Structures are given as C-alpha cells and as structure tokens.
C-alpha cells in the first residue's frame, strides 16, 4: 500500500466556507452534504482552518443557557451493527455505502461488546495498531 498516494484516494471537491459563516449554516451544510468537516478558506481559496462535527460537540457543550433536552430526541434508532467476526473489508464497505463512521459491535444476543470506527480501520491499515483478536 506504500505505492498508493493521497491524490488517488482523496475527495477532490472539498466543501468550503468562509470564516464569517454562521455555525447554524455550517451545521446545515454538513448535514445536507453528508460530510464530517468543512474546510475554511479566505476569499482567495487559501486554507484558514477546518470545522468538524467534533467541533460542534464542543459548541453544544459550551452553549449557554443549557438546553434541557435528552439524547433520545436526536439519537439514531435505525442503527447498523457489526459482529466481532465480520471481515473489516465488509465493515468498511458498509461504512462507505451508508456514509457512517461508527458501528456498534454486538454479540449474538444484541449486547454491545464494542464499537468500530473509521479511525480504527485507518489505524489498522496504517500499521499503527496491532490486530486485536475477538
């Protein structure tokens, strides 16, 4: 895999916003485009920063006053899962096809035994994380 360059696998059409874009507009754009980050650029298209879905977690956590809303209102209930015995290539295909980044891993009784993420797959492919046995 050392001969596969970033240019071959990257998404060449980055969705961009300007630094003065309102966060509500940015959040809507993330949802509409089904993406996890927006590249922030100046008027000449030069990189200024990046805004990710993780940044929105920080925005909500820091908001004042706090909304008294439970997670039940916003959680996904039609959850796709994986088994510890599923091949990682199958899991990666599902993540790509469904546009998701996390799959709960369940046992035969539906009990949660873990979560596999795109970061887990990336670490494994890069060799940074030794293979775990289930």
TORPA-4810 file (N, C-alpha, C, O; in nm, 3 decimals):
<nodes>
NODE_1_0.081_-0.120_0.000_0.000_0.000_0.000_0.085_0.126_0.000_0.032_0.236_-0.014_X
NODE_2_0.216_0.113_0.015_0.303_0.230_0.016_0.302_0.304_-0.117_0.337_0.422_-0.123_X
NODE_3_0.263_0.235_-0.226_0.265_0.298_-0.357_0.134_0.369_-0.391_0.123_0.428_-0.499_X
NODE_4_0.035_0.364_-0.302_-0.091_0.435_-0.324_-0.079_0.573_-0.262_-0.062_0.586_-0.140_X
NODE_5_-0.086_0.676_-0.345_-0.067_0.813_-0.299_-0.199_0.879_-0.262_-0.305_0.838_-0.309_X
NODE_6_-0.192_0.980_-0.178_-0.310_1.051_-0.129_-0.396_1.101_-0.244_-0.519_1.094_-0.237_X
NODE_7_-0.335_1.151_-0.348_-0.409_1.204_-0.461_-0.502_1.103_-0.525_-0.601_1.141_-0.587_X
NODE_8_-0.472_0.977_-0.509_-0.555_0.871_-0.567_-0.681_0.844_-0.485_-0.782_0.801_-0.540_X
NODE_9_-0.675_0.868_-0.356_-0.788_0.833_-0.270_-0.862_0.954_-0.212_-0.968_0.937_-0.152_X
NODE_10_-0.809_1.073_-0.228_-0.870_1.191_-0.167_-1.000_1.229_-0.238_-1.022_1.193_-0.353_X
NODE_11_-1.083_1.302_-0.168_-1.200_1.365_-0.228_-1.154_1.500_-0.280_-1.111_1.585_-0.203_X
NODE_12_-1.163_1.518_-0.411_-1.104_1.639_-0.469_-1.194_1.761_-0.460_-1.147_1.873_-0.478_X
NODE_13_-1.321_1.742_-0.433_-1.413_1.855_-0.422_-1.443_1.883_-0.275_-1.548_1.842_-0.224_X
NODE_14_-1.354_1.951_-0.207_-1.375_1.985_-0.067_-1.485_2.090_-0.058_-1.489_2.185_-0.136_X
NODE_15_-1.574_2.072_0.039_-1.679_2.171_0.064_-1.619_2.278_0.154_-1.566_2.248_0.261_X
NODE_16_-1.628_2.403_0.111_-1.562_2.511_0.183_-1.662_2.616_0.232_-1.772_2.631_0.177_X
NODE_17_-1.620_2.686_0.335_-1.693_2.801_0.388_-1.591_2.909_0.421_-1.470_2.884_0.424_X
NODE_18_-1.641_3.029_0.445_-1.555_3.140_0.486_-1.559_3.153_0.639_-1.652_3.103_0.701_X
NODE_19_-1.461_3.218_0.698_-1.457_3.232_0.844_-1.579_3.302_0.903_-1.612_3.280_1.020_X
NODE_20_-1.648_3.386_0.826_-1.764_3.458_0.878_-1.897_3.384_0.859_-2.003_3.442_0.884_X
NODE_21_-1.892_3.258_0.816_-2.013_3.177_0.800_-2.071_3.147_0.938_-1.996_3.110_1.029_X
NODE_22_-2.201_3.161_0.955_-2.266_3.131_1.082_-2.262_2.980_1.108_-2.274_2.900_1.014_X
NODE_23_-2.244_2.941_1.235_-2.233_2.798_1.268_-2.361_2.722_1.231_-2.354_2.605_1.194_X
NODE_24_-2.476_2.786_1.241_-2.601_2.720_1.203_-2.600_2.684_1.055_-2.644_2.575_1.016_X
NODE_25_-2.549_2.774_0.973_-2.538_2.749_0.829_-2.438_2.638_0.803_-2.460_2.552_0.717_X
NODE_26_-2.328_2.639_0.876_-2.226_2.535_0.861_-2.283_2.398_0.900_-2.258_2.299_0.832_X
NODE_27_-2.359_2.393_1.009_-2.419_2.267_1.053_-2.515_2.214_0.947_-2.515_2.095_0.918_X
NODE_28_-2.595_2.303_0.891_-2.688_2.262_0.786_-2.614_2.208_0.665_-2.656_2.109_0.604_X
NODE_29_-2.505_2.271_0.630_-2.425_2.227_0.515_-2.365_2.089_0.540_-2.364_2.005_0.450_X
NODE_30_-2.315_2.066_0.661_-2.262_1.933_0.694_-2.369_1.826_0.677_-2.343_1.720_0.621_X
NODE_31_-2.488_1.856_0.726_-2.598_1.760_0.715_-2.642_1.739_0.570_-2.660_1.626_0.526_X
NODE_32_-2.659_1.848_0.498_-2.703_1.839_0.358_-2.605_1.761_0.272_-2.646_1.681_0.187_X
NODE_33_-2.476_1.783_0.294_-2.373_1.719_0.213_-2.335_1.581_0.264_-2.267_1.504_0.196_X
NODE_34_-2.379_1.549_0.388_-2.345_1.419_0.446_-2.196_1.404_0.471_-2.138_1.298_0.447_X
NODE_35_-2.134_1.511_0.519_-1.989_1.512_0.541_-1.958_1.542_0.687_-2.045_1.584_0.763_X
NODE_36_-1.833_1.521_0.727_-1.793_1.541_0.865_-1.706_1.662_0.889_-1.667_1.690_1.002_X
NODE_37_-1.674_1.736_0.782_-1.591_1.855_0.801_-1.611_1.953_0.687_-1.648_1.918_0.575_X
NODE_38_-1.585_2.079_0.720_-1.586_2.187_0.622_-1.449_2.253_0.626_-1.396_2.281_0.734_X
NODE_39_-1.392_2.276_0.510_-1.264_2.346_0.503_-1.294_2.495_0.499_-1.375_2.542_0.419_X
NODE_40_-1.227_2.570_0.586_-1.248_2.715_0.595_-1.138_2.783_0.515_-1.019_2.762_0.538_X
NODE_41_-1.181_2.866_0.419_-1.086_2.932_0.329_-1.112_3.083_0.325_-1.220_3.131_0.360_X
NODE_42_-1.008_3.157_0.282_-1.024_3.301_0.264_-1.081_3.327_0.125_-1.114_3.233_0.052_X
NODE_43_-1.093_3.453_0.088_-1.151_3.488_-0.042_-1.070_3.437_-0.161_-1.124_3.424_-0.271_X
NODE_44_-0.943_3.407_-0.139_-0.858_3.355_-0.247_-0.851_3.202_-0.246_-0.776_3.143_-0.323_X
NODE_45_-0.930_3.138_-0.158_-0.931_2.992_-0.152_-0.817_2.932_-0.072_-0.795_2.811_-0.078_X
NODE_46_-0.744_3.015_0.004_-0.633_2.965_0.086_-0.687_2.915_0.220_-0.779_2.973_0.277_X
NODE_47_-0.629_2.810_0.268_-0.672_2.746_0.391_-0.662_2.841_0.510_-0.559_2.904_0.534_X
NODE_48_-0.773_2.849_0.585_-0.777_2.925_0.709_-0.796_2.831_0.829_-0.748_2.859_0.939_X
NODE_49_-0.865_2.720_0.806_-0.892_2.626_0.914_-0.985_2.515_0.868_-1.011_2.500_0.749_X
NODE_50_-1.034_2.439_0.965_-1.128_2.331_0.937_-1.229_2.326_1.051_-1.193_2.347_1.167_X
NODE_51_-1.353_2.298_1.018_-1.460_2.286_1.117_-1.518_2.145_1.102_-1.561_2.107_0.993_X
NODE_52_-1.518_2.069_1.211_-1.562_1.930_1.205_-1.685_1.907_1.292_-1.725_1.992_1.371_X
NODE_53_-1.743_1.790_1.276_-1.856_1.755_1.361_-1.814_1.750_1.507_-1.895_1.778_1.595_X
NODE_54_-1.690_1.714_1.534_-1.640_1.716_1.671_-1.640_1.857_1.727_-1.668_1.877_1.845_X
NODE_55_-1.610_1.956_1.644_-1.616_2.095_1.688_-1.757_2.131_1.734_-1.775_2.210_1.827_X
NODE_56_-1.857_2.074_1.668_-1.995_2.103_1.708_-2.029_2.043_1.844_-2.113_2.097_1.916_X
NODE_57_-1.965_1.935_1.879_-1.984_1.880_2.013_-1.936_1.983_2.116_-2.001_2.005_2.218_X
NODE_58_-1.823_2.045_2.089_-1.769_2.148_2.179_-1.860_2.271_2.181_-1.879_2.332_2.286_X
NODE_59_-1.915_2.306_2.066_-2.005_2.422_2.059_-2.128_2.398_2.146_-2.167_2.485_2.223_X
NODE_60_-2.188_2.280_2.134_-2.308_2.248_2.213_-2.274_2.242_2.362_-2.348_2.293_2.445_X
NODE_61_-2.161_2.179_2.394_-2.122_2.166_2.536_-2.098_2.302_2.601_-2.124_2.320_2.720_X
NODE_62_-2.048_2.397_2.523_-2.016_2.528_2.578_-2.133_2.626_2.572_-2.123_2.738_2.623_X
NODE_63_-2.244_2.587_2.509_-2.354_2.681_2.489_-2.420_2.720_2.621_-2.432_2.639_2.713_X
NODE_64_-2.462_2.843_2.628_-2.532_2.899_2.745_-2.657_2.968_2.695_-2.645_3.043_2.597_X
NODE_65_-2.773_2.952_2.751_-2.803_2.857_2.859_-2.811_2.715_2.804_-2.827_2.695_2.683_X
NODE_66_-2.801_2.620_2.891_-2.807_2.479_2.853_-2.951_2.440_2.819_-3.045_2.476_2.890_X
NODE_67_-2.966_2.368_2.710_-3.098_2.314_2.676_-3.119_2.187_2.757_-3.028_2.106_2.771_X
NODE_68_-3.236_2.170_2.810_-3.268_2.051_2.889_-3.331_1.947_2.799_-3.446_1.908_2.818_X
NODE_69_-3.254_1.902_2.701_-3.303_1.806_2.603_-3.227_1.676_2.618_-3.104_1.676_2.630_X
NODE_70_-3.298_1.565_2.619_-3.233_1.434_2.632_-3.185_1.385_2.496_-3.232_1.431_2.392_X
NODE_71_-3.091_1.292_2.497_-3.037_1.239_2.372_-3.141_1.163_2.292_-3.128_1.149_2.170_X
NODE_72_-3.245_1.115_2.359_-3.349_1.040_2.290_-3.409_1.119_2.174_-3.449_1.062_2.073_X
NODE_73_-3.415_1.250_2.190_-3.475_1.335_2.086_-3.394_1.334_1.956_-3.451_1.349_1.848_X
NODE_74_-3.263_1.317_1.965_-3.177_1.329_1.848_-3.106_1.201_1.807_-3.049_1.195_1.698_X
NODE_75_-3.108_1.099_1.890_-3.031_0.977_1.860_-3.088_0.905_1.739_-3.207_0.913_1.709_X
NODE_76_-3.000_0.834_1.670_-3.042_0.747_1.561_-3.090_0.616_1.620_-3.026_0.560_1.709_X
NODE_77_-3.202_0.568_1.572_-3.255_0.442_1.625_-3.247_0.328_1.524_-3.260_0.212_1.562_X
NODE_78_-3.227_0.360_1.399_-3.212_0.259_1.295_-3.062_0.232_1.278_-3.002_0.269_1.178_X
NODE_79_-3.004_0.166_1.379_-2.859_0.153_1.389_-2.809_0.029_1.316_-2.858_-0.082_1.337_X
NODE_80_-2.711_0.050_1.231_-2.644_-0.061_1.164_-2.534_-0.111_1.257_-2.461_-0.031_1.315_X
NODE_81_-2.523_-0.243_1.270_-2.425_-0.300_1.362_-2.331_-0.395_1.289_-2.353_-0.430_1.173_X
NODE_82_-2.227_-0.435_1.360_-2.132_-0.533_1.310_-2.116_-0.643_1.414_-2.150_-0.625_1.532_X
NODE_83_-2.065_-0.753_1.370_-2.029_-0.864_1.458_-1.877_-0.864_1.471_-1.808_-0.820_1.379_X
NODE_84_-1.826_-0.913_1.582_-1.681_-0.921_1.600_-1.616_-1.010_1.495_-1.495_-1.000_1.472_X
NODE_85_-1.693_-1.096_1.433_-1.640_-1.189_1.333_-1.652_-1.138_1.189_-1.611_-1.209_1.097_X
NODE_86_-1.706_-1.019_1.168_-1.719_-0.963_1.034_-1.582_-0.923_0.980_-1.502_-0.866_1.053_X
NODE_87_-1.554_-0.951_0.852_-1.429_-0.904_0.792_-1.427_-0.751_0.786_-1.530_-0.688_0.760_X
NODE_88_-1.311_-0.692_0.810_-1.304_-0.545_0.812_-1.336_-0.485_0.676_-1.384_-0.373_0.669_X
NODE_89_-1.310_-0.559_0.568_-1.344_-0.506_0.436_-1.495_-0.493_0.421_-1.542_-0.397_0.359_X
NODE_90_-1.571_-0.587_0.476_-1.717_-0.577_0.471_-1.766_-0.458_0.553_-1.855_-0.385_0.511_X
NODE_91_-1.706_-0.440_0.671_-1.744_-0.328_0.758_-1.711_-0.196_0.689_-1.792_-0.103_0.692_X
NODE_92_-1.594_-0.187_0.628_-1.555_-0.064_0.556_-1.652_-0.036_0.442_-1.689_0.080_0.421_X
NODE_93_-1.692_-0.139_0.369_-1.788_-0.121_0.260_-1.920_-0.065_0.311_-1.976_0.026_0.251_X
NODE_94_-1.970_-0.120_0.422_-2.095_-0.072_0.481_-2.081_0.074_0.522_-2.171_0.154_0.497_X
NODE_95_-1.969_0.109_0.586_-1.949_0.246_0.631_-1.949_0.343_0.513_-2.008_0.451_0.520_X
NODE_96_-1.885_0.303_0.406_-1.881_0.388_0.286_-2.019_0.399_0.224_-2.065_0.509_0.193_X
NODE_97_-2.085_0.284_0.204_-2.217_0.284_0.141_-2.320_0.364_0.221_-2.404_0.433_0.163_X
NODE_98_-2.314_0.356_0.352_-2.412_0.421_0.437_-2.369_0.561_0.483_-2.449_0.634_0.541_X
NODE_99_-2.244_0.598_0.457_-2.194_0.729_0.498_-2.185_0.744_0.649_-2.217_0.850_0.704_X
NODE_100_-2.142_0.638_0.717_-2.132_0.641_0.863_-1.988_0.618_0.906_-1.907_0.566_0.829_X
NODE_101_-1.957_0.656_1.028_-1.820_0.649_1.078_-1.803_0.560_1.200_-1.691_0.535_1.244_X
NODE_102_-1.913_0.512_1.255_-1.908_0.428_1.375_-2.012_0.317_1.364_-2.127_0.341_1.327_X
NODE_103_-1.970_0.195_1.396_-2.063_0.083_1.401_-2.053_0.016_1.537_-1.945_-0.029_1.575_X
NODE_104_-2.163_0.010_1.612_-2.158_-0.070_1.734_-2.135_-0.217_1.698_-2.189_-0.267_1.600_X
NODE_105_-2.055_-0.283_1.777_-2.029_-0.426_1.757_-2.110_-0.499_1.864_-2.097_-0.472_1.983_X
NODE_106_-2.195_-0.592_1.818_-2.284_-0.662_1.909_-2.259_-0.812_1.906_-2.208_-0.867_1.809_X
NODE_107_-2.297_-0.878_2.018_-2.288_-1.023_2.024_-2.416_-1.084_1.968_-2.503_-1.012_1.919_X
NODE_108_-2.428_-1.216_1.974_-2.544_-1.285_1.917_-2.675_-1.246_1.982_-2.781_-1.263_1.921_X
NODE_109_-2.671_-1.195_2.106_-2.792_-1.155_2.177_-2.822_-1.007_2.161_-2.917_-0.957_2.222_X
NODE_110_-2.744_-0.936_2.081_-2.764_-0.793_2.062_-2.699_-0.706_2.167_-2.719_-0.585_2.170_X
NODE_111_-2.619_-0.768_2.255_-2.547_-0.691_2.356_-2.426_-0.621_2.295_-2.356_-0.678_2.211_X
NODE_112_-2.403_-0.498_2.337_-2.291_-0.420_2.283_-2.160_-0.469_2.344_-2.146_-0.474_2.466_X
NODE_113_-2.065_-0.505_2.256_-1.934_-0.550_2.304_-1.822_-0.456_2.258_-1.706_-0.475_2.295_X
NODE_114_-1.857_-0.356_2.177_-1.756_-0.261_2.131_-1.812_-0.170_2.023_-1.931_-0.171_1.993_X
NODE_115_-1.722_-0.092_1.966_-1.755_-0.002_1.855_-1.637_-0.005_1.761_-1.522_-0.002_1.805_X
NODE_116_-1.662_-0.010_1.631_-1.556_0.002_1.532_-1.579_0.132_1.457_-1.691_0.163_1.416_X
NODE_117_-1.472_0.209_1.438_-1.483_0.339_1.373_-1.391_0.346_1.251_-1.305_0.260_1.231_X
NODE_118_-1.411_0.449_1.171_-1.322_0.469_1.058_-1.180_0.493_1.106_-1.084_0.456_1.038_X
NODE_119_-1.165_0.554_1.222_-1.032_0.573_1.280_-0.968_0.439_1.314_-0.849_0.419_1.290_X
NODE_120_-1.046_0.345_1.370_-0.993_0.212_1.398_-0.943_0.145_1.271_-0.836_0.086_1.270_X
NODE_121_-1.021_0.154_1.165_-0.982_0.093_1.038_-0.857_0.160_0.981_-0.768_0.092_0.929_X
NODE_122_-0.851_0.291_0.991_-0.735_0.364_0.941_-0.609_0.326_1.018_-0.503_0.305_0.959_X
NODE_123_-0.620_0.318_1.150_-0.505_0.278_1.232_-0.458_0.138_1.195_-0.338_0.112_1.187_X
NODE_124_-0.551_0.048_1.174_-0.513_-0.088_1.139_-0.441_-0.092_1.005_-0.338_-0.158_0.991_X
NODE_125_-0.496_-0.022_0.907_-0.436_-0.021_0.774_-0.297_0.041_0.777_-0.206_-0.006_0.708_X
NODE_126_-0.281_0.145_0.856_-0.151_0.214_0.860_-0.047_0.137_0.940_0.072_0.169_0.935_X
NODE_127_-0.091_0.037_1.014_0.004_-0.042_1.094_0.031_0.016_1.232_0.116_-0.035_1.304_X
NODE_128_-0.041_0.123_1.269_-0.020_0.185_1.399_-0.081_0.105_1.512_-0.039_0.117_1.627_X
NODE_129_-0.178_0.023_1.481_-0.248_-0.051_1.583_-0.235_-0.200_1.553_-0.269_-0.245_1.444_X
NODE_130_-0.186_-0.276_1.649_-0.177_-0.421_1.623_-0.315_-0.481_1.612_-0.412_-0.431_1.670_X
NODE_131_-0.324_-0.589_1.536_-0.451_-0.657_1.517_-0.499_-0.712_1.650_-0.425_-0.776_1.724_X
NODE_132_-0.627_-0.685_1.680_-0.689_-0.736_1.801_-0.766_-0.862_1.768_-0.824_-0.874_1.660_X
NODE_133_-0.767_-0.955_1.859_-0.848_-1.074_1.840_-0.970_-1.065_1.927_-0.964_-1.017_2.041_X
NODE_134_-1.080_-1.109_1.875_-1.206_-1.101_1.949_-1.236_-1.231_2.019_-1.338_-1.242_2.087_X
</nodes>
